[in-house]
Amino acid sequence: MTLDSFFVETVDQDLKERIKRLRSIMLINSCIYYEMNENVITDHAWQAFADELADIQNKHPDHVKINWFDQYFEGWDGTSGYNLPLRDPWVYGKAEQILRYHKKEMQNAV
């Protein structure tokens, strides 16, 4: 491996990890909002994450195949999380976990 290829592979991996993280944020927070009628982040924060994800996916179409809910984010423009797989067991389980944590933190803050 050359030094140049190391940096390219590192950047590619970092980009794919960011896409996975942003998709997870979209999935979990959309589930909390649409399925559980709650929220843990503001609409403004959600939209900022959505815009970042849509921008990355548009600018780097060769990086969007990461085996992480790829089919649901194909052509996704960040306007809504309503049509994402919000009842997927992983998504729903993480949403429940985060919502419980958030409620506990809110109780401790009072």
GUBASE-337596 format. One record per atom (N, C-alpha, C): residue number from 0; residue in three letters; atom name; z, x, y. Coordinates in steps of 0.1 Angstrom, whole numbers, plus 5000, padded with zeros to 4 digits. Atoms other than C-alpha are relative to their C-alpha. Last residue first. Example, Ala and Ser with C-alpha at 12.3 -4.5 7.8 and 13.67 -1.06 7.14 Angstrom:
GUBASE-337596
+------+------+------+------+------+------+
! resi ! resn ! name !    Z !    X !    Y !
+------+------+------+------+------+------+
!    1 !  ser !    N ! 5000 ! 4991 ! 4989 !
!    1 !  ser !   CA ! 5071 ! 5137 ! 4989 !
!    1 !  ser !    C ! 5008 ! 4992 ! 5011 !
!    0 !  ala !    N ! 5000 ! 5009 ! 4988 !
!    0 !  ala !   CA ! 5078 ! 5123 ! 4955 !
!    0 !  ala !    C ! 5000 ! 5009 ! 5012 !
+------+------+------+------+------+------+
This chain:
GUBASE-337596
+------+------+------+------+------+------+
! resi ! resn ! name !    Z !    X !    Y !
+------+------+------+------+------+------+
!  109 !  val !    N ! 4993 ! 5011 ! 4993 !
!  109 !  val !   CA ! 5371 ! 4646 ! 5188 !
!  109 !  val !    C ! 5015 ! 5004 ! 5001 !
!  108 !  ala !    N ! 5002 ! 4997 ! 4985 !
!  108 !  ala !   CA ! 5351 ! 4677 ! 5178 !
!  108 !  ala !    C ! 5009 ! 4991 ! 5008 !
!  107 !  asn !    N ! 4992 ! 4988 ! 4996 !
!  107 !  asn !   CA ! 5364 ! 4675 ! 5142 !
!  107 !  asn !    C ! 5000 ! 5003 ! 5015 !
!  106 !  gln !    N ! 4986 ! 5005 ! 5002 !
!  106 !  gln !   CA ! 5349 ! 4640 ! 5138 !
!  106 !  gln !    C ! 5010 ! 5011 ! 5004 !
!  105 !  met !    N ! 4997 ! 5009 ! 4989 !
!  105 !  met !   CA ! 5316 ! 4652 ! 5151 !
!  105 !  met !    C ! 5014 ! 4995 ! 5000 !
!  104 !  glu !    N ! 4999 ! 4991 ! 4988 !
!  104 !  glu !   CA ! 5316 ! 4682 ! 5127 !
!  104 !  glu !    C ! 5003 ! 4991 ! 5012 !
!  103 !  lys !    N ! 4987 ! 4993 ! 5001 !
!  103 !  lys !   CA ! 5323 ! 4658 ! 5098 !
!  103 !  lys !    C ! 5003 ! 5009 ! 5013 !
!  102 !  lys !    N ! 4989 ! 5010 ! 4997 !
!  102 !  lys !   CA ! 5295 ! 4635 ! 5109 !
!  102 !  lys !    C ! 5013 ! 5007 ! 5000 !
!  101 !  his !    N ! 5000 ! 5004 ! 4986 !
!  101 !  his !   CA ! 5271 ! 4665 ! 5111 !
!  101 !  his !    C ! 5011 ! 4990 ! 5003 !
!  100 !  tyr !    N ! 4995 ! 4988 ! 4993 !
!  100 !  tyr !   CA ! 5281 ! 4678 ! 5076 !
!  100 !  tyr !    C ! 5001 ! 4997 ! 5015 !
!   99 !  arg !    N ! 4986 ! 5000 ! 5003 !
!   99 !  arg !   CA ! 5276 ! 4643 ! 5061 !
!   99 !  arg !    C ! 5006 ! 5012 ! 5008 !
!   98 !  leu !    N ! 4994 ! 5011 ! 4993 !
!   98 !  leu !   CA ! 5242 ! 4641 ! 5078 !
!   98 !  leu !    C ! 5015 ! 4999 ! 4998 !
!   97 !  ile !    N ! 4999 ! 4996 ! 4986 !
!   97 !  ile !   CA ! 5232 ! 4675 ! 5066 !
!   97 !  ile !    C ! 5007 ! 4989 ! 5008 !
!   96 !  gln !    N ! 4991 ! 4988 ! 4998 !
!   96 !  gln !   CA ! 5240 ! 4667 ! 5030 !
!   96 !  gln !    C ! 5002 ! 5003 ! 5015 !
!   95 !  glu !    N ! 4986 ! 5005 ! 5002 !
!   95 !  glu !   CA ! 5224 ! 4633 ! 5031 !
!   95 !  glu !    C ! 5010 ! 5011 ! 5002 !
!   94 !  ala !    N ! 4997 ! 5008 ! 4988 !
!   94 !  ala !   CA ! 5192 ! 4648 ! 5046 !
!   94 !  ala !    C ! 5015 ! 4994 ! 4999 !
!   93 !  lys !    N ! 4996 ! 4991 ! 4989 !
!   93 !  lys !   CA ! 5193 ! 4676 ! 5020 !
!   93 !  lys !    C ! 5003 ! 4991 ! 5012 !
!   92 !  gly !    N ! 4988 ! 4993 ! 5003 !
!   92 !  gly !   CA ! 5194 ! 4650 ! 4992 !
!   92 !  gly !    C ! 5005 ! 5009 ! 5011 !
!   91 !  tyr !    N ! 4989 ! 5010 ! 4999 !
!   91 !  tyr !   CA ! 5167 ! 4628 ! 5007 !
!   91 !  tyr !    C ! 5014 ! 5007 ! 4998 !
!   90 !  val !    N ! 4999 ! 5004 ! 4986 !
!   90 !  val !   CA ! 5143 ! 4657 ! 5012 !
!   90 !  val !    C ! 5012 ! 4991 ! 5002 !
!   89 !  trp !    N ! 4995 ! 4989 ! 4992 !
!   89 !  trp !   CA ! 5149 ! 4671 ! 4977 !
!   89 !  trp !    C ! 5003 ! 4997 ! 5014 !
!   88 !  pro !    N ! 4987 ! 4997 ! 5004 !
!   88 !  pro !   CA ! 5146 ! 4637 ! 4960 !
!   88 !  pro !    C ! 5006 ! 5012 ! 5008 !
!   87 !  asp !    N ! 5001 ! 4989 ! 5010 !
!   87 !  asp !   CA ! 5114 ! 4628 ! 4979 !
!   87 !  asp !    C ! 5015 ! 5004 ! 4997 !
!   86 !  arg !    N ! 4992 ! 5003 ! 5011 !
!   86 !  arg !   CA ! 5123 ! 4596 ! 4998 !
!   86 !  arg !    C ! 4999 ! 5010 ! 4988 !
!   85 !  leu !    N ! 4986 ! 5000 ! 4997 !
!   85 !  leu !   CA ! 5111 ! 4609 ! 5031 !
!   85 !  leu !    C ! 5009 ! 4996 ! 4989 !
!   84 !  pro !    N ! 4993 ! 5005 ! 5012 !
!   84 !  pro !   CA ! 5077 ! 4618 ! 5019 !
!   84 !  pro !    C ! 5015 ! 5000 ! 5001 !
!   83 !  leu !    N ! 4997 ! 4989 ! 5008 !
!   83 !  leu !   CA ! 5061 ! 4621 ! 5054 !
!   83 !  leu !    C ! 5008 ! 4995 ! 4987 !
!   82 !  asn !    N ! 5008 ! 5000 ! 5012 !
!   82 !  asn !   CA ! 5045 ! 4590 ! 5069 !
!   82 !  asn !    C ! 5003 ! 5012 ! 4991 !
!   81 !  tyr !    N ! 4999 ! 5013 ! 5008 !
!   81 !  tyr !   CA ! 5072 ! 4584 ! 5095 !
!   81 !  tyr !    C ! 4993 ! 5000 ! 4987 !
!   80 !  gly !    N ! 4996 ! 4996 ! 5014 !
!   80 !  gly !   CA ! 5074 ! 4620 ! 5107 !
!   80 !  gly !    C ! 5001 ! 4988 ! 4991 !
!   79 !  ser !    N ! 4990 ! 5008 ! 5006 !
!   79 !  ser !   CA ! 5055 ! 4613 ! 5139 !
!   79 !  ser !    C ! 5003 ! 5006 ! 4986 !
!   78 !  thr !    N ! 4997 ! 5011 ! 4992 !
!   78 !  thr !   CA ! 5032 ! 4629 ! 5165 !
!   78 !  thr !    C ! 5011 ! 4991 ! 4994 !
!   77 !  gly !    N ! 4987 ! 5000 ! 4994 !
!   77 !  gly !   CA ! 5032 ! 4663 ! 5150 !
!   77 !  gly !    C ! 5004 ! 4988 ! 5008 !
!   76 !  asp !    N ! 5001 ! 4996 ! 4985 !
!   76 !  asp !   CA ! 4995 ! 4666 ! 5144 !
!   76 !  asp !    C ! 5013 ! 5000 ! 5007 !
!   75 !  trp !    N ! 4989 ! 5006 ! 4992 !
!   75 !  trp !   CA ! 4994 ! 4667 ! 5106 !
!   75 !  trp !    C ! 5000 ! 5005 ! 5014 !
!   74 !  gly !    N ! 5005 ! 5007 ! 4989 !
!   74 !  gly !   CA ! 4959 ! 4676 ! 5093 !
!   74 !  gly !    C ! 5011 ! 4993 ! 5008 !
!   73 !  glu !    N ! 5014 ! 4997 ! 4997 !
!   73 !  glu !   CA ! 4974 ! 4686 ! 5060 !
!   73 !  glu !    C ! 4995 ! 4991 ! 5011 !
!   72 !  phe !    N ! 5002 ! 4994 ! 4987 !
!   72 !  phe !   CA ! 5011 ! 4683 ! 5063 !
!   72 !  phe !    C ! 4986 ! 5004 ! 5003 !
!   71 !  tyr !    N ! 4995 ! 5009 ! 4990 !
!   71 !  tyr !   CA ! 5016 ! 4658 ! 5035 !
!   71 !  tyr !    C ! 4999 ! 5006 ! 5014 !
!   70 !  gln !    N ! 5009 ! 5012 ! 4999 !
!   70 !  gln !   CA ! 4994 ! 4677 ! 5011 !
!   70 !  gln !    C ! 5004 ! 4991 ! 5011 !
!   69 !  asp !    N ! 5013 ! 4997 ! 4993 !
!   69 !  asp !   CA ! 5012 ! 4710 ! 5017 !
!   69 !  asp !    C ! 4992 ! 4988 ! 5003 !
!   68 !  phe !    N ! 5004 ! 5013 ! 4994 !
!   68 !  phe !   CA ! 5047 ! 4697 ! 5008 !
!   68 !  phe !    C ! 4986 ! 5002 ! 5008 !
!   67 !  trp !    N ! 4988 ! 5007 ! 4995 !
!   67 !  trp !   CA ! 5058 ! 4733 ! 5002 !
!   67 !  trp !    C ! 4995 ! 4988 ! 5008 !
!   66 !  asn !    N ! 4994 ! 5007 ! 5011 !
!   66 !  asn !   CA ! 5032 ! 4751 ! 4980 !
!   66 !  asn !    C ! 5014 ! 4994 ! 5005 !
!   65 !  ile !    N ! 4988 ! 4992 ! 5003 !
!   65 !  ile !   CA ! 5024 ! 4776 ! 5009 !
!   65 !  ile !    C ! 5008 ! 4993 ! 4988 !
!   64 !  lys !    N ! 4998 ! 5003 ! 5014 !
!   64 !  lys !   CA ! 4989 ! 4765 ! 5017 !
!   64 !  lys !    C ! 5011 ! 5009 ! 4995 !
!   63 !  val !    N ! 4993 ! 5013 ! 5002 !
!   63 !  val !   CA ! 4992 ! 4764 ! 5055 !
!   63 !  val !    C ! 5002 ! 4997 ! 4985 !
!   62 !  his !    N ! 4986 ! 4999 ! 5004 !
!   62 !  his !   CA ! 4985 ! 4801 ! 5061 !
!   62 !  his !    C ! 5007 ! 4987 ! 4996 !
!   61 !  asp !    N ! 5000 ! 4993 ! 5013 !
!   61 !  asp !   CA ! 4947 ! 4801 ! 5062 !
!   61 !  asp !    C ! 5014 ! 5002 ! 4995 !
!   60 !  pro !    N ! 5003 ! 5008 ! 5011 !
!   60 !  pro !   CA ! 4948 ! 4774 ! 5088 !
!   60 !  pro !    C ! 5001 ! 5007 ! 4987 !
!   59 !  his !    N ! 5000 ! 4992 ! 5012 !
!   59 !  his !   CA ! 4965 ! 4797 ! 5113 !
!   59 !  his !    C ! 4998 ! 4992 ! 4987 !
!   58 !  lys !    N ! 5004 ! 4986 ! 4997 !
!   58 !  lys !   CA ! 4960 ! 4784 ! 5148 !
!   58 !  lys !    C ! 4998 ! 5008 ! 4988 !
!   57 !  asn !    N ! 5014 ! 5000 ! 4994 !
!   57 !  asn !   CA ! 4961 ! 4747 ! 5138 !
!   57 !  asn !    C ! 4995 ! 5014 ! 5002 !
!   56 !  gln !    N ! 5009 ! 5004 ! 5011 !
!   56 !  gln !   CA ! 4991 ! 4752 ! 5114 !
!   56 !  gln !    C ! 4986 ! 4999 ! 5005 !
!   55 !  ile !    N ! 5001 ! 4989 ! 5010 !
!   55 !  ile !   CA ! 5010 ! 4772 ! 5140 !
!   55 !  ile !    C ! 4990 ! 4996 ! 4990 !
!   54 !  asp !    N ! 5007 ! 4989 ! 4994 !
!   54 !  asp !   CA ! 5003 ! 4746 ! 5167 !
!   54 !  asp !    C ! 4998 ! 5011 ! 4991 !
!   53 !  ala !    N ! 5014 ! 5004 ! 4999 !
!   53 !  ala !   CA ! 5013 ! 4717 ! 5145 !
!   53 !  ala !    C ! 4992 ! 5011 ! 5006 !
!   52 !  leu !    N ! 5007 ! 5000 ! 5013 !
!   52 !  leu !   CA ! 5045 ! 4735 ! 5136 !
!   52 !  leu !    C ! 4986 ! 4996 ! 5000 !
!   51 !  glu !    N ! 5002 ! 4987 ! 5005 !
!   51 !  glu !   CA ! 5054 ! 4743 ! 5171 !
!   51 !  glu !    C ! 4993 ! 5001 ! 4987 !
!   50 !  asp !    N ! 5011 ! 4994 ! 4993 !
!   50 !  asp !   CA ! 5047 ! 4708 ! 5183 !
!   50 !  asp !    C ! 4998 ! 5014 ! 4996 !
!   49 !  ala !    N ! 5012 ! 5006 ! 5005 !
!   49 !  ala !   CA ! 5069 ! 4693 ! 5156 !
!   49 !  ala !    C ! 4988 ! 5007 ! 5007 !
!   48 !  phe !    N ! 5003 ! 4994 ! 5013 !
!   48 !  phe !   CA ! 5097 ! 4717 ! 5164 !
!   48 !  phe !    C ! 4987 ! 4995 ! 4995 !
!   47 !  ala !    N ! 5003 ! 4985 ! 4998 !
!   47 !  ala !   CA ! 5095 ! 4708 ! 5201 !
!   47 !  ala !    C ! 4997 ! 5007 ! 4987 !
!   46 !  gln !    N ! 5014 ! 4998 ! 4995 !
!   46 !  gln !   CA ! 5092 ! 4671 ! 5192 !
!   46 !  gln !    C ! 4997 ! 5014 ! 5002 !
!   45 !  trp !    N ! 5009 ! 5003 ! 5011 !
!   45 !  trp !   CA ! 5124 ! 4672 ! 5171 !
!   45 !  trp !    C ! 4986 ! 5002 ! 5004 !
!   44 !  ala !    N ! 4999 ! 4988 ! 5009 !
!   44 !  ala !   CA ! 5143 ! 4689 ! 5200 !
!   44 !  ala !    C ! 4990 ! 4998 ! 4988 !
!   43 !  his !    N ! 5007 ! 4989 ! 4994 !
!   43 !  his !   CA ! 5131 ! 4662 ! 5224 !
!   43 !  his !    C ! 5000 ! 5013 ! 4991 !
!   42 !  asp !    N ! 5014 ! 5002 ! 5002 !
!   42 !  asp !   CA ! 5140 ! 4634 ! 5200 !
!   42 !  asp !    C ! 4992 ! 5012 ! 5007 !
!   41 !  thr !    N ! 5006 ! 5009 ! 4990 !
!   41 !  thr !   CA ! 5175 ! 4649 ! 5199 !
!   41 !  thr !    C ! 4985 ! 4998 ! 4997 !
!   40 !  ile !    N ! 5007 ! 4992 ! 4989 !
!   40 !  ile !   CA ! 5189 ! 4664 ! 5168 !
!   40 !  ile !    C ! 4994 ! 4989 ! 5009 !
!   39 !  val !    N ! 4992 ! 4988 ! 4998 !
!   39 !  val !   CA ! 5214 ! 4649 ! 5143 !
!   39 !  val !    C ! 4994 ! 5009 ! 5010 !
!   38 !  asn !    N ! 5006 ! 4988 ! 4996 !
!   38 !  asn !   CA ! 5200 ! 4614 ! 5141 !
!   38 !  asn !    C ! 5010 ! 5011 ! 5002 !
!   37 !  glu !    N ! 4991 ! 4991 ! 4993 !
!   37 !  glu !   CA ! 5208 ! 4582 ! 5123 !
!   37 !  glu !    C ! 4992 ! 5011 ! 5006 !
!   36 !  asn !    N ! 4998 ! 5005 ! 4987 !
!   36 !  asn !   CA ! 5189 ! 4552 ! 5110 !
!   36 !  asn !    C ! 5011 ! 5008 ! 5008 !
!   35 !  met !    N ! 4986 ! 5001 ! 4999 !
!   35 !  met !   CA ! 5192 ! 4565 ! 5074 !
!   35 !  met !    C ! 5005 ! 4994 ! 5014 !
!   34 !  glu !    N ! 4994 ! 5006 ! 5012 !
!   34 !  glu !   CA ! 5156 ! 4562 ! 5063 !
!   34 !  glu !    C ! 5015 ! 4996 ! 5002 !
!   33 !  tyr !    N ! 5007 ! 5012 ! 5005 !
!   33 !  tyr !   CA ! 5137 ! 4567 ! 5095 !
!   33 !  tyr !    C ! 5007 ! 4993 ! 4989 !
!   32 !  tyr !    N ! 5003 ! 5009 ! 4989 !
!   32 !  tyr !   CA ! 5160 ! 4591 ! 5115 !
!   32 !  tyr !    C ! 4994 ! 4987 ! 4994 !
!   31 !  ile !    N ! 4988 ! 5004 ! 4993 !
!   31 !  ile !   CA ! 5177 ! 4610 ! 5087 !
!   31 !  ile !    C ! 4997 ! 4989 ! 5010 !
!   30 !  cys !    N ! 4993 ! 5008 ! 5010 !
!   30 !  cys !   CA ! 5144 ! 4612 ! 5067 !
!   30 !  cys !    C ! 5013 ! 4994 ! 5006 !
!   29 !  ser !    N ! 5007 ! 5013 ! 5001 !
!   29 !  ser !   CA ! 5126 ! 4624 ! 5098 !
!   29 !  ser !    C ! 5007 ! 4990 ! 4990 !
!   28 !  asn !    N ! 4996 ! 5008 ! 4988 !
!   28 !  asn !   CA ! 5153 ! 4650 ! 5103 !
!   28 !  asn !    C ! 4992 ! 4987 ! 5001 !
!   27 !  ile !    N ! 4986 ! 5004 ! 5001 !
!   27 !  ile !   CA ! 5149 ! 4663 ! 5067 !
!   27 !  ile !    C ! 5004 ! 4991 ! 5012 !
!   26 !  leu !    N ! 4997 ! 5009 ! 5011 !
!   26 !  leu !   CA ! 5112 ! 4663 ! 5066 !
!   26 !  leu !    C ! 5014 ! 4995 ! 5000 !
!   25 !  met !    N ! 5007 ! 5012 ! 4998 !
!   25 !  met !   CA ! 5105 ! 4678 ! 5100 !
!   25 !  met !    C ! 5004 ! 4990 ! 4989 !
!   24 !  ile !    N ! 4994 ! 5006 ! 4989 !
!   24 !  ile !   CA ! 5132 ! 4705 ! 5096 !
!   24 !  ile !    C ! 4993 ! 4986 ! 5003 !
!   23 !  ser !    N ! 4987 ! 5005 ! 5005 !
!   23 !  ser !   CA ! 5118 ! 4713 ! 5062 !
!   23 !  ser !    C ! 5008 ! 4993 ! 5011 !
!   22 !  arg !    N ! 5003 ! 5012 ! 5008 !
!   22 !  arg !   CA ! 5083 ! 4716 ! 5076 !
!   22 !  arg !    C ! 5013 ! 4994 ! 4995 !
!   21 !  leu !    N ! 5004 ! 5011 ! 4991 !
!   21 !  leu !   CA ! 5096 ! 4739 ! 5103 !
!   21 !  leu !    C ! 4997 ! 4987 ! 4992 !
!   20 !  arg !    N ! 4987 ! 5005 ! 4993 !
!   20 !  arg !   CA ! 5114 ! 4761 ! 5077 !
!   20 !  arg !    C ! 4997 ! 4989 ! 5009 !
!   19 !  lys !    N ! 4991 ! 5007 ! 5009 !
!   19 !  lys !   CA ! 5083 ! 4762 ! 5055 !
!   19 !  lys !    C ! 5013 ! 4995 ! 5007 !
!   18 !  ile !    N ! 5006 ! 5012 ! 5003 !
!   18 !  ile !   CA ! 5060 ! 4771 ! 5084 !
!   18 !  ile !    C ! 5009 ! 4992 ! 4990 !
!   17 !  arg !    N ! 4998 ! 5008 ! 4989 !
!   17 !  arg !   CA ! 5084 ! 4798 ! 5095 !
!   17 !  arg !    C ! 4994 ! 4986 ! 4998 !
!   16 !  glu !    N ! 4986 ! 5004 ! 5000 !
!   16 !  glu !   CA ! 5084 ! 4813 ! 5060 !
!   16 !  glu !    C ! 5004 ! 4991 ! 5012 !
!   15 !  lys !    N ! 4999 ! 5010 ! 5011 !
!   15 !  lys !   CA ! 5046 ! 4812 ! 5059 !
!   15 !  lys !    C ! 5015 ! 4996 ! 5000 !
!   14 !  leu !    N ! 5007 ! 5013 ! 4995 !
!   14 !  leu !   CA ! 5045 ! 4830 ! 5093 !
!   14 !  leu !    C ! 5002 ! 4989 ! 4989 !
!   13 !  asp !    N ! 4992 ! 5005 ! 4989 !
!   13 !  asp !   CA ! 5070 ! 4857 ! 5082 !
!   13 !  asp !    C ! 4995 ! 4986 ! 5005 !
!   12 !  gln !    N ! 4988 ! 5006 ! 5006 !
!   12 !  gln !   CA ! 5051 ! 4862 ! 5050 !
!   12 !  gln !    C ! 5009 ! 4994 ! 5010 !
!   11 !  asp !    N ! 5004 ! 5012 ! 5008 !
!   11 !  asp !   CA ! 5018 ! 4867 ! 5068 !
!   11 !  asp !    C ! 5012 ! 4993 ! 4994 !
!   10 !  val !    N ! 5003 ! 5010 ! 4991 !
!   10 !  val !   CA ! 5035 ! 4891 ! 5093 !
!   10 !  val !    C ! 4996 ! 4987 ! 4993 !
!    9 !  thr !    N ! 4987 ! 5004 ! 4994 !
!    9 !  thr !   CA ! 5050 ! 4911 ! 5065 !
!    9 !  thr !    C ! 4998 ! 4989 ! 5010 !
!    8 !  glu !    N ! 4993 ! 5008 ! 5010 !
!    8 !  glu !   CA ! 5017 ! 4912 ! 5046 !
!    8 !  glu !    C ! 5013 ! 4995 ! 5006 !
!    7 !  val !    N ! 5007 ! 5012 ! 5001 !
!    7 !  val !   CA ! 4999 ! 4924 ! 5078 !
!    7 !  val !    C ! 5007 ! 4991 ! 4990 !
!    6 !  phe !    N ! 4997 ! 5008 ! 4989 !
!    6 !  phe !   CA ! 5026 ! 4950 ! 5084 !
!    6 !  phe !    C ! 4992 ! 4986 ! 5000 !
!    5 !  phe !    N ! 4986 ! 5004 ! 5000 !
!    5 !  phe !   CA ! 5025 ! 4964 ! 5049 !
!    5 !  phe !    C ! 5003 ! 4990 ! 5012 !
!    4 !  ser !    N ! 4999 ! 5012 ! 5009 !
!    4 !  ser !   CA ! 4987 ! 4963 ! 5049 !
!    4 !  ser !    C ! 5014 ! 4995 ! 4999 !
!    3 !  asp !    N ! 5006 ! 5012 ! 4994 !
!    3 !  asp !   CA ! 4987 ! 4986 ! 5080 !
!    3 !  asp !    C ! 5001 ! 4987 ! 4991 !
!    2 !  leu !    N ! 4992 ! 5005 ! 4989 !
!    2 !  leu !   CA ! 5012 ! 5010 ! 5065 !
!    2 !  leu !    C ! 4995 ! 4987 ! 5006 !
!    1 !  thr !    N ! 5000 ! 4993 ! 4988 !
!    1 !  thr !   CA ! 4991 ! 5013 ! 5034 !
!    1 !  thr !    C ! 5010 ! 4994 ! 5010 !
!    0 !  met !    N ! 5000 ! 5009 ! 4988 !
!    0 !  met !   CA ! 5000 ! 5000 ! 5000 !
!    0 !  met !    C ! 5000 ! 5009 ! 5012 !
+------+------+------+------+------+------+
